[in-house]
Amino acid sequence: MRRFLAFLLLLSASSAISALESVPRRIASLNLTADEILVELVPVDRLVAATAAADDAGTSNVVGRIPPAVTRFRRAEMERLLALSPDLVVVSEYTDADFLRLVERSGMRVHRMSGLDSLPGIRAAILDLGRAVGSEEAARGLVARYDARLAELARRLQGASRPRVLYWAGGMTAGGGTTIGALIEGGGATNVGREMGLQGVGPIGAERAFVADPDFVLVGEGWKSAEALKADPLLSRMRAVKEGHVVAMPTELLVTLSHHAADACWYLAGALHPDRVPPRP
């Protein structure tokens, strides 16, 4: 019996050591979503690479949080990546397929983030990344805060009317199966792009936008889209534009694919339902 117990203890210790050794200590992030999530999950000294976009105000929600000593990638460069000897390379489902094949052939461990086109998908991606970097508890904590914010928002919006919102970016809009579409719906509105039967992000044109007659138009704050709407000879006559119902969202929130999407929903809901949703703290 004692020998059996000793064997179990040895097996447990061996498993713990093996699990510890599998935890990546040198993580290279090659997409902004991973940058935004990883700073919440692991000490920044475990990051050997991040995207240059992480430092761009108006694009990133983690400006100033990743030390300058961490190598920045503005584009995928295999030679620079190999020189860093990462234990794990985090890419996205949008990473160039040829580059991804090179990374996999190099023998480097790869985690590919996916499913970032919905609010539940973002939740699952955070948990998956947490497992990949050995920070399951931190990932569960981050998801708990994300869920709580969305749940509180849903509580405040219960029974509220749902204005029709059209996303507009220089002739492009977001239909079904998009994060921006999910943001519109999570913010207490109806996505006009989905209503029109569109899937993904694609062109809509000024004429179709005008005919759609949305209650509000959602644009990115840093893209001067609001000014472009007012200057357009047709769109300036759109009811939402004439009534001043243009929501210019901080671009870093509008484009995020991380847990900050909950803040984006809150921001939009605050603009559409100010009597129910106060400005985010």
Phi and psi restraints in degrees (value plus and minus 20) as a CYANA .aco file:
   2 ARG   PHI     -83.1   -43.1
   2 ARG   PSI     -59.7   -19.7
   3 ARG   PHI     -83.5   -43.5
   3 ARG   PSI     -58.5   -18.5
   4 PHE   PHI     -85.0   -45.0
   4 PHE   PSI     -63.4   -23.4
   5 LEU   PHI     -83.6   -43.6
   5 LEU   PSI     -60.3   -20.3
   6 ALA   PHI     -84.0   -44.0
   6 ALA   PSI     -57.8   -17.8
   7 PHE   PHI     -83.9   -43.9
   7 PHE   PSI     -63.4   -23.4
   8 LEU   PHI     -82.1   -42.1
   8 LEU   PSI     -60.8   -20.8
   9 LEU   PHI     -84.7   -44.7
   9 LEU   PSI     -61.9   -21.9
  10 LEU   PHI     -84.7   -44.7
  10 LEU   PSI     -61.0   -21.0
  11 LEU   PHI     -85.0   -45.0
  11 LEU   PSI     -60.9   -20.9
  12 SER   PHI     -84.6   -44.6
  12 SER   PSI     -63.5   -23.5
  13 ALA   PHI     -84.7   -44.7
  13 ALA   PSI     -60.6   -20.6
  14 SER   PHI     -83.9   -43.9
  14 SER   PSI     -60.2   -20.2
  15 SER   PHI     -85.6   -45.6
  15 SER   PSI     -59.8   -19.8
  16 ALA   PHI     -84.4   -44.4
  16 ALA   PSI     -61.8   -21.8
  17 ILE   PHI     -85.3   -45.3
  17 ILE   PSI     -61.9   -21.9
  18 SER   PHI     -82.6   -42.6
  18 SER   PSI     -62.5   -22.5
  19 ALA   PHI     -83.9   -43.9
  19 ALA   PSI     -59.4   -19.4
  20 LEU   PHI     -85.1   -45.1
  20 LEU   PSI     -60.8   -20.8
  21 GLU   PHI     -87.7   -47.7
  21 GLU   PSI     -45.9    -5.9
  22 SER   PHI    -101.8   -61.8
  22 SER   PSI     -32.5     7.5
  23 VAL   PHI     -91.7   -51.7
  23 VAL   PSI     100.4   140.4
  24 PRO   PHI     -87.4   -47.4
  24 PRO   PSI     111.3   151.3
  25 ARG   PHI    -123.4   -83.4
  25 ARG   PSI     -35.9     4.1
  26 ARG   PHI    -146.5  -106.5
  26 ARG   PSI      78.1   118.1
  27 ILE   PHI    -126.2   -86.2
  27 ILE   PSI     108.5   148.5
  28 ALA   PHI    -128.7   -88.7
  28 ALA   PSI      97.0   137.0
  29 SER   PHI    -118.6   -78.6
  29 SER   PSI     103.2   143.2
  30 LEU   PHI    -134.6   -94.6
  30 LEU   PSI       2.0    42.0
  31 ASN   PHI    -169.5  -129.5
  31 ASN   PSI     126.7   166.7
  32 LEU   PHI     -83.3   -43.3
  32 LEU   PSI     -55.0   -15.0
  33 THR   PHI     -79.2   -39.2
  33 THR   PSI     -65.0   -25.0
  34 ALA   PHI     -83.4   -43.4
  34 ALA   PSI     -60.2   -20.2
  35 ASP   PHI     -73.4   -33.4
  35 ASP   PSI     -68.5   -28.5
  36 GLU   PHI     -87.1   -47.1
  36 GLU   PSI     -52.7   -12.7
  37 ILE   PHI    -104.7   -64.7
  37 ILE   PSI     -61.8   -21.8
  38 LEU   PHI     -81.5   -41.5
  38 LEU   PSI     -54.2   -14.2
  39 VAL   PHI     -84.6   -44.6
  39 VAL   PSI     -38.1     1.9
  40 GLU   PHI    -111.4   -71.4
  40 GLU   PSI     -38.7     1.3
  41 LEU   PHI    -123.6   -83.6
  41 LEU   PSI     -52.1   -12.1
  42 VAL   PHI    -153.1  -113.1
  42 VAL   PSI     135.7   175.7
  43 PRO   PHI     -80.2   -40.2
  43 PRO   PSI     120.5   160.5
  44 VAL   PHI     -85.0   -45.0
  44 VAL   PSI     -37.1     2.9
  45 ASP   PHI     -93.6   -53.6
  45 ASP   PSI     -24.9    15.1
  46 ARG   PHI    -110.0   -70.0
  46 ARG   PSI     -26.5    13.5
  47 LEU   PHI    -109.8   -69.8
  47 LEU   PSI     104.3   144.3
  48 VAL   PHI    -123.8   -83.8
  48 VAL   PSI     -33.6     6.4
  49 ALA   PHI    -173.9  -133.9
  49 ALA   PSI     128.3   168.3
  50 ALA   PHI    -165.8  -125.8
  50 ALA   PSI     154.9   194.9
  51 THR   PHI    -105.7   -65.7
  51 THR   PSI     131.5   171.5
  52 ALA   PHI     -84.1   -44.1
  52 ALA   PSI     -46.1    -6.1
  53 ALA   PHI     -83.8   -43.8
  53 ALA   PSI     -40.8    -0.8
  54 ALA   PHI     -81.6   -41.6
  54 ALA   PSI     -41.1    -1.1
  55 ASP   PHI    -118.3   -78.3
  55 ASP   PSI     -21.5    18.5
  56 ASP   PHI    -109.9   -69.9
  56 ASP   PSI      89.1   129.1
  57 ALA   PHI     -82.1   -42.1
  57 ALA   PSI     116.9   156.9
  58 GLY   PHI      72.8   112.8
  58 GLY   PSI     -26.9    13.1
  59 THR   PHI    -145.7  -105.7
  59 THR   PSI     -58.8   -18.8
  60 SER   PHI    -128.2   -88.2
  60 SER   PSI     125.0   165.0
  61 ASN   PHI    -118.7   -78.7
  61 ASN   PSI     -11.8    28.2
  62 VAL   PHI    -147.3  -107.3
  62 VAL   PSI       9.1    49.1
  63 VAL   PHI     -77.8   -37.8
  63 VAL   PSI     108.1   148.1
  64 GLY   PHI      66.5   106.5
  64 GLY   PSI     -22.3    17.7
  65 ARG   PHI    -117.5   -77.5
  65 ARG   PSI     -33.2     6.8
  66 ILE   PHI    -128.2   -88.2
  66 ILE   PSI     100.4   140.4
  67 PRO   PHI     -76.3   -36.3
  67 PRO   PSI     126.6   166.6
  68 PRO   PHI     -79.1   -39.1
  68 PRO   PSI     -45.1    -5.1
  69 ALA   PHI     -87.8   -47.8
  69 ALA   PSI     -39.6     0.4
  70 VAL   PHI     -94.1   -54.1
  70 VAL   PSI     107.0   147.0
  71 THR   PHI     -79.7   -39.7
  71 THR   PSI     116.2   156.2
  72 ARG   PHI    -125.3   -85.3
  72 ARG   PSI     119.4   159.4
  73 PHE   PHI    -136.9   -96.9
  73 PHE   PSI     100.3   140.3
  74 ARG   PHI    -109.9   -69.9
  74 ARG   PSI     -43.8    -3.8
  75 ARG   PHI    -167.3  -127.3
  75 ARG   PSI     143.9   183.9
  76 ALA   PHI     -90.2   -50.2
  76 ALA   PSI     102.1   142.1
  77 GLU   PHI    -152.3  -112.3
  77 GLU   PSI      89.4   129.4
  78 MET   PHI     -83.2   -43.2
  78 MET   PSI     -61.9   -21.9
  79 GLU   PHI     -83.1   -43.1
  79 GLU   PSI     -65.1   -25.1
  80 ARG   PHI     -85.3   -45.3
  80 ARG   PSI     -57.9   -17.9
  81 LEU   PHI     -85.1   -45.1
  81 LEU   PSI     -65.6   -25.6
  82 LEU   PHI     -79.3   -39.3
  82 LEU   PSI     -57.7   -17.7
  83 ALA   PHI     -83.7   -43.7
  83 ALA   PSI     -42.9    -2.9
  84 LEU   PHI    -104.0   -64.0
  84 LEU   PSI     -34.1     5.9
  85 SER   PHI      28.9    68.9
  85 SER   PSI      35.7    75.7
  86 PRO   PHI     -92.8   -52.8
  86 PRO   PSI     130.5   170.5
  87 ASP   PHI    -102.0   -62.0
  87 ASP   PSI     -44.6    -4.6
  88 LEU   PHI    -168.5  -128.5
  88 LEU   PSI     114.5   154.5
  89 VAL   PHI    -133.2   -93.2
  89 VAL   PSI     103.3   143.3
  90 VAL   PHI    -123.0   -83.0
  90 VAL   PSI      98.3   138.3
  91 VAL   PHI    -140.3  -100.3
  91 VAL   PSI     158.8   198.8
  92 SER   PHI    -138.9   -98.9
  92 SER   PSI     153.1   193.1
  93 GLU   PHI     -87.6   -47.6
  93 GLU   PSI     -32.4     7.6
  94 TYR   PHI    -116.2   -76.2
  94 TYR   PSI     -21.7    18.3
  95 THR   PHI     -81.9   -41.9
  95 THR   PSI     118.9   158.9
  96 ASP   PHI     -71.9   -31.9
  96 ASP   PSI     108.2   148.2
  97 ALA   PHI     -82.1   -42.1
  97 ALA   PSI     -59.1   -19.1
  98 ASP   PHI     -85.0   -45.0
  98 ASP   PSI     -62.0   -22.0
  99 PHE   PHI     -85.3   -45.3
  99 PHE   PSI     -60.4   -20.4
 100 LEU   PHI     -82.1   -42.1
 100 LEU   PSI     -59.4   -19.4
 101 ARG   PHI     -83.7   -43.7
 101 ARG   PSI     -58.7   -18.7
 102 LEU   PHI     -82.8   -42.8
 102 LEU   PSI     -62.5   -22.5
 103 VAL   PHI     -82.8   -42.8
 103 VAL   PSI     -65.3   -25.3
 104 GLU   PHI     -85.1   -45.1
 104 GLU   PSI     -59.6   -19.6
 105 ARG   PHI     -88.5   -48.5
 105 ARG   PSI     -45.3    -5.3
 106 SER   PHI     -90.5   -50.5
 106 SER   PSI     -35.5     4.5
 107 GLY   PHI      71.8   111.8
 107 GLY   PSI     -22.4    17.6
 108 MET   PHI     -91.7   -51.7
 108 MET   PSI     123.1   163.1
 109 ARG   PHI     -93.4   -53.4
 109 ARG   PSI     115.0   155.0
 110 VAL   PHI    -146.0  -106.0
 110 VAL   PSI     118.2   158.2
 111 HIS   PHI    -140.7  -100.7
 111 HIS   PSI     103.1   143.1
 112 ARG   PHI    -126.7   -86.7
 112 ARG   PSI      97.7   137.7
 113 MET   PHI     -97.3   -57.3
 113 MET   PSI     122.2   162.2
 114 SER   PHI    -171.6  -131.6
 114 SER   PSI     153.6   193.6
 115 GLY   PHI      52.5    92.5
 115 GLY   PSI       7.8    47.8
 116 LEU   PHI    -111.9   -71.9
 116 LEU   PSI       4.6    44.6
 117 ASP   PHI    -123.6   -83.6
 117 ASP   PSI      -6.2    33.8
 118 SER   PHI    -172.9  -132.9
 118 SER   PSI     141.6   181.6
 119 LEU   PHI     -86.1   -46.1
 119 LEU   PSI     -63.2   -23.2
 120 PRO   PHI     -83.8   -43.8
 120 PRO   PSI     -54.3   -14.3
 121 GLY   PHI     -83.8   -43.8
 121 GLY   PSI     -59.0   -19.0
 122 ILE   PHI     -83.1   -43.1
 122 ILE   PSI     -63.3   -23.3
 123 ARG   PHI     -76.2   -36.2
 123 ARG   PSI     -69.4   -29.4
 124 ALA   PHI     -83.6   -43.6
 124 ALA   PSI     -58.4   -18.4
 125 ALA   PHI     -84.6   -44.6
 125 ALA   PSI     -57.0   -17.0
 126 ILE   PHI     -83.1   -43.1
 126 ILE   PSI     -65.7   -25.7
 127 LEU   PHI     -84.9   -44.9
 127 LEU   PSI     -60.3   -20.3
 128 ASP   PHI     -82.2   -42.2
 128 ASP   PSI     -63.7   -23.7
 129 LEU   PHI     -86.4   -46.4
 129 LEU   PSI     -58.3   -18.3
 130 GLY   PHI     -78.2   -38.2
 130 GLY   PSI     -62.6   -22.6
 131 ARG   PHI     -85.2   -45.2
 131 ARG   PSI     -59.6   -19.6
 132 ALA   PHI     -84.4   -44.4
 132 ALA   PSI     -52.9   -12.9
 133 VAL   PHI    -122.3   -82.3
 133 VAL   PSI     -12.9    27.1
 134 GLY   PHI      53.2    93.2
 134 GLY   PSI       8.9    48.9
 135 SER   PHI    -147.0  -107.0
 135 SER   PSI      31.6    71.6
 136 GLU   PHI     -79.9   -39.9
 136 GLU   PSI     -61.3   -21.3
 137 GLU   PHI     -84.7   -44.7
 137 GLU   PSI     -63.6   -23.6
 138 ALA   PHI     -83.7   -43.7
 138 ALA   PSI     -58.4   -18.4
 139 ALA   PHI     -85.8   -45.8
 139 ALA   PSI     -61.1   -21.1
 140 ARG   PHI     -83.7   -43.7
 140 ARG   PSI     -58.6   -18.6
 141 GLY   PHI     -85.1   -45.1
 141 GLY   PSI     -61.2   -21.2
 142 LEU   PHI     -85.0   -45.0
 142 LEU   PSI     -62.9   -22.9
 143 VAL   PHI     -85.6   -45.6
 143 VAL   PSI     -56.0   -16.0
 144 ALA   PHI     -82.3   -42.3
 144 ALA   PSI     -60.7   -20.7
 145 ARG   PHI     -88.3   -48.3
 145 ARG   PSI     -60.2   -20.2
 146 TYR   PHI     -80.6   -40.6
 146 TYR   PSI     -69.5   -29.5
 147 ASP   PHI     -81.6   -41.6
 147 ASP   PSI     -62.2   -22.2
 148 ALA   PHI     -84.0   -44.0
 148 ALA   PSI     -58.9   -18.9
 149 ARG   PHI     -86.7   -46.7
 149 ARG   PSI     -63.6   -23.6
 150 LEU   PHI     -87.8   -47.8
 150 LEU   PSI     -57.1   -17.1
 151 ALA   PHI     -86.7   -46.7
 151 ALA   PSI     -60.6   -20.6
 152 GLU   PHI     -84.7   -44.7
 152 GLU   PSI     -58.9   -18.9
 153 LEU   PHI     -84.7   -44.7
 153 LEU   PSI     -64.0   -24.0
 154 ALA   PHI     -81.8   -41.8
 154 ALA   PSI     -57.9   -17.9
 155 ARG   PHI     -83.0   -43.0
 155 ARG   PSI     -63.7   -23.7
 156 ARG   PHI     -87.2   -47.2
 156 ARG   PSI     -49.9    -9.9
 157 LEU   PHI    -111.6   -71.6
 157 LEU   PSI     -23.5    16.5
 158 GLN   PHI     -77.4   -37.4
 158 GLN   PSI     106.1   146.1
 159 GLY   PHI      63.1   103.1
 159 GLY   PSI     -22.9    17.1
 160 ALA   PHI     -98.2   -58.2
 160 ALA   PSI     132.8   172.8
 161 SER   PHI     -86.9   -46.9
 161 SER   PSI     137.1   177.1
 162 ARG   PHI    -137.0   -97.0
 162 ARG   PSI      74.9   114.9
 163 PRO   PHI     -82.8   -42.8
 163 PRO   PSI     133.0   173.0
 164 ARG   PHI    -106.1   -66.1
 164 ARG   PSI     101.1   141.1
 165 VAL   PHI    -138.2   -98.2
 165 VAL   PSI     111.0   151.0
 166 LEU   PHI    -130.1   -90.1
 166 LEU   PSI     103.9   143.9
 167 TYR   PHI     -99.6   -59.6
 167 TYR   PSI     115.2   155.2
 168 TRP   PHI    -155.0  -115.0
 168 TRP   PSI     107.3   147.3
 169 ALA   PHI    -165.1  -125.1
 169 ALA   PSI      66.1   106.1
 170 GLY   PHI      36.3    76.3
 170 GLY   PSI      23.5    63.5
 171 GLY   PHI      75.1   115.1
 171 GLY   PSI     -23.8    16.2
 172 MET   PHI    -126.6   -86.6
 172 MET   PSI     131.3   171.3
 173 THR   PHI    -162.0  -122.0
 173 THR   PSI     154.7   194.7
 174 ALA   PHI    -136.7   -96.7
 174 ALA   PSI     104.5   144.5
 175 GLY   PHI    -118.8   -78.8
 175 GLY   PSI    -167.9  -127.9
 176 GLY   PHI     -90.8   -50.8
 176 GLY   PSI     139.0   179.0
 177 GLY   PHI      50.0    90.0
 177 GLY   PSI       9.6    49.6
 178 THR   PHI    -149.8  -109.8
 178 THR   PSI     132.1   172.1
 179 THR   PHI     -85.9   -45.9
 179 THR   PSI     -58.9   -18.9
 180 ILE   PHI     -86.4   -46.4
 180 ILE   PSI     -57.7   -17.7
 181 GLY   PHI     -82.0   -42.0
 181 GLY   PSI     -61.5   -21.5
 182 ALA   PHI     -84.8   -44.8
 182 ALA   PSI     -57.4   -17.4
 183 LEU   PHI     -82.8   -42.8
 183 LEU   PSI     -64.0   -24.0
 184 ILE   PHI     -80.1   -40.1
 184 ILE   PSI     -66.2   -26.2
 185 GLU   PHI     -90.7   -50.7
 185 GLU   PSI     -57.3   -17.3
 186 GLY   PHI     -88.1   -48.1
 186 GLY   PSI     -43.5    -3.5
 187 GLY   PHI    -107.0   -67.0
 187 GLY   PSI      -9.6    30.4
 188 GLY   PHI      66.4   106.4
 188 GLY   PSI      13.6    53.6
 189 ALA   PHI    -157.8  -117.8
 189 ALA   PSI     152.5   192.5
 190 THR   PHI    -121.6   -81.6
 190 THR   PSI     110.8   150.8
 191 ASN   PHI    -101.0   -61.0
 191 ASN   PSI      91.5   131.5
 192 VAL   PHI     -82.5   -42.5
 192 VAL   PSI     -53.7   -13.7
 193 GLY   PHI     -79.4   -39.4
 193 GLY   PSI     -65.8   -25.8
 194 ARG   PHI     -87.0   -47.0
 194 ARG   PSI     -59.5   -19.5
 195 GLU   PHI     -77.1   -37.1
 195 GLU   PSI     -53.2   -13.2
 196 MET   PHI    -103.0   -63.0
 196 MET   PSI     -20.5    19.5
 197 GLY   PHI      66.7   106.7
 197 GLY   PSI      -7.1    32.9
 198 LEU   PHI    -101.8   -61.8
 198 LEU   PSI     126.3   166.3
 199 GLN   PHI    -142.2  -102.2
 199 GLN   PSI     114.8   154.8
 200 GLY   PHI      56.5    96.5
 200 GLY   PSI    -192.4  -152.4
 201 VAL   PHI    -115.3   -75.3
 201 VAL   PSI     109.2   149.2
 202 GLY   PHI    -181.5  -141.5
 202 GLY   PSI     155.3   195.3
 203 PRO   PHI     -91.8   -51.8
 203 PRO   PSI     127.1   167.1
 204 ILE   PHI    -147.8  -107.8
 204 ILE   PSI     -57.3   -17.3
 205 GLY   PHI      64.3   104.3
 205 GLY   PSI     131.1   171.1
 206 ALA   PHI     -83.6   -43.6
 206 ALA   PSI     -58.2   -18.2
 207 GLU   PHI     -84.3   -44.3
 207 GLU   PSI     -65.7   -25.7
 208 ARG   PHI     -87.5   -47.5
 208 ARG   PSI     -56.3   -16.3
 209 ALA   PHI     -83.8   -43.8
 209 ALA   PSI     -62.1   -22.1
 210 PHE   PHI     -84.7   -44.7
 210 PHE   PSI     -64.2   -24.2
 211 VAL   PHI     -87.0   -47.0
 211 VAL   PSI     -53.1   -13.1
 212 ALA   PHI     -82.5   -42.5
 212 ALA   PSI     -48.1    -8.1
 213 ASP   PHI      30.0    70.0
 213 ASP   PSI      40.9    80.9
 214 PRO   PHI     -90.5   -50.5
 214 PRO   PSI     139.6   179.6
 215 ASP   PHI     -96.3   -56.3
 215 ASP   PSI     -53.7   -13.7
 216 PHE   PHI    -159.3  -119.3
 216 PHE   PSI     134.5   174.5
 217 VAL   PHI    -138.2   -98.2
 217 VAL   PSI     111.0   151.0
 218 LEU   PHI    -122.8   -82.8
 218 LEU   PSI     106.8   146.8
 219 VAL   PHI    -154.7  -114.7
 219 VAL   PSI     146.9   186.9
 220 GLY   PHI    -105.0   -65.0
 220 GLY   PSI     113.8   153.8
 221 GLU   PHI     -83.3   -43.3
 221 GLU   PSI     -57.4   -17.4
 222 GLY   PHI    -107.0   -67.0
 222 GLY   PSI     -19.8    20.2
 223 TRP   PHI    -121.7   -81.7
 223 TRP   PSI     -17.4    22.6
 224 LYS   PHI      36.5    76.5
 224 LYS   PSI       9.2    49.2
 225 SER   PHI     -88.8   -48.8
 225 SER   PSI     -54.5   -14.5
 226 ALA   PHI     -82.4   -42.4
 226 ALA   PSI     -61.8   -21.8
 227 GLU   PHI     -85.5   -45.5
 227 GLU   PSI     -58.3   -18.3
 228 ALA   PHI     -85.6   -45.6
 228 ALA   PSI     -57.3   -17.3
 229 LEU   PHI     -81.8   -41.8
 229 LEU   PSI     -65.0   -25.0
 230 LYS   PHI     -88.8   -48.8
 230 LYS   PSI     -44.5    -4.5
 231 ALA   PHI    -109.0   -69.0
 231 ALA   PSI     -35.6     4.4
 232 ASP   PHI     -94.8   -54.8
 232 ASP   PSI     111.8   151.8
 233 PRO   PHI     -82.4   -42.4
 233 PRO   PSI     -49.5    -9.5
 234 LEU   PHI    -114.6   -74.6
 234 LEU   PSI     -69.7   -29.7
 235 LEU   PHI     -86.7   -46.7
 235 LEU   PSI     -45.9    -5.9
 236 SER   PHI     -85.8   -45.8
 236 SER   PSI     -38.5     1.5
 237 ARG   PHI    -115.1   -75.1
 237 ARG   PSI     -20.4    19.6
 238 MET   PHI     -83.3   -43.3
 238 MET   PSI     120.4   160.4
 239 ARG   PHI     -75.1   -35.1
 239 ARG   PSI     -65.4   -25.4
 240 ALA   PHI     -82.3   -42.3
 240 ALA   PSI     -58.6   -18.6
 241 VAL   PHI     -90.4   -50.4
 241 VAL   PSI     -64.7   -24.7
 242 LYS   PHI     -82.7   -42.7
 242 LYS   PSI     -53.5   -13.5
 243 GLU   PHI    -106.7   -66.7
 243 GLU   PSI     -19.2    20.8
 244 GLY   PHI      54.3    94.3
 244 GLY   PSI       4.0    44.0
 245 HIS   PHI    -114.6   -74.6
 245 HIS   PSI      35.5    75.5
 246 VAL   PHI    -133.7   -93.7
 246 VAL   PSI      99.3   139.3
 247 VAL   PHI    -117.8   -77.8
 247 VAL   PSI      92.2   132.2
 248 ALA   PHI    -117.3   -77.3
 248 ALA   PSI      83.2   123.2
 249 MET   PHI    -110.2   -70.2
 249 MET   PSI     120.5   160.5
 250 PRO   PHI     -69.8   -29.8
 250 PRO   PSI     108.6   148.6
 251 THR   PHI     -82.3   -42.3
 251 THR   PSI     -53.1   -13.1
 252 GLU   PHI     -83.5   -43.5
 252 GLU   PSI     -48.1    -8.1
 253 LEU   PHI    -101.2   -61.2
 253 LEU   PSI     -60.0   -20.0
 254 LEU   PHI     -81.1   -41.1
 254 LEU   PSI     -57.9   -17.9
 255 VAL   PHI    -118.4   -78.4
 255 VAL   PSI     -22.9    17.1
 256 THR   PHI     -86.4   -46.4
 256 THR   PSI     126.3   166.3
 257 LEU   PHI    -140.6  -100.6
 257 LEU   PSI      -1.1    38.9
 258 SER   PHI    -130.8   -90.8
 258 SER   PSI    -187.3  -147.3
 259 HIS   PHI     -79.7   -39.7
 259 HIS   PSI     -38.0     2.0
 260 HIS   PHI     -86.8   -46.8
 260 HIS   PSI     -29.2    10.8
 261 ALA   PHI     -80.9   -40.9
 261 ALA   PSI     -49.2    -9.2
 262 ALA   PHI     -84.8   -44.8
 262 ALA   PSI     -58.0   -18.0
 263 ASP   PHI     -88.3   -48.3
 263 ASP   PSI     -54.8   -14.8
 264 ALA   PHI     -84.1   -44.1
 264 ALA   PSI     -63.4   -23.4
 265 CYS   PHI     -80.8   -40.8
 265 CYS   PSI     -62.7   -22.7
 266 TRP   PHI     -83.5   -43.5
 266 TRP   PSI     -62.4   -22.4
 267 TYR   PHI     -80.0   -40.0
 267 TYR   PSI     -68.0   -28.0
 268 LEU   PHI     -84.6   -44.6
 268 LEU   PSI     -63.8   -23.8
 269 ALA   PHI     -80.9   -40.9
 269 ALA   PSI     -56.4   -16.4
 270 GLY   PHI     -84.9   -44.9
 270 GLY   PSI     -54.4   -14.4
 271 ALA   PHI     -94.8   -54.8
 271 ALA   PSI     -54.4   -14.4
 272 LEU   PHI    -106.7   -66.7
 272 LEU   PSI     -51.5   -11.5
 273 HIS   PHI    -151.4  -111.4
 273 HIS   PSI      42.2    82.2
 274 PRO   PHI     -83.2   -43.2
 274 PRO   PSI     -41.6    -1.6
 275 ASP   PHI     -96.0   -56.0
 275 ASP   PSI     -37.3     2.7
 276 ARG   PHI    -131.7   -91.7
 276 ARG   PSI     -49.9    -9.9
 277 VAL   PHI    -143.6  -103.6
 277 VAL   PSI      92.7   132.7
 278 PRO   PHI     -95.1   -55.1
 278 PRO   PSI     144.4   184.4
 279 PRO   PHI     -76.3   -36.3
 279 PRO   PSI     125.4   165.4
 280 ARG   PHI     -85.7   -45.7
 280 ARG   PSI     122.3   162.3
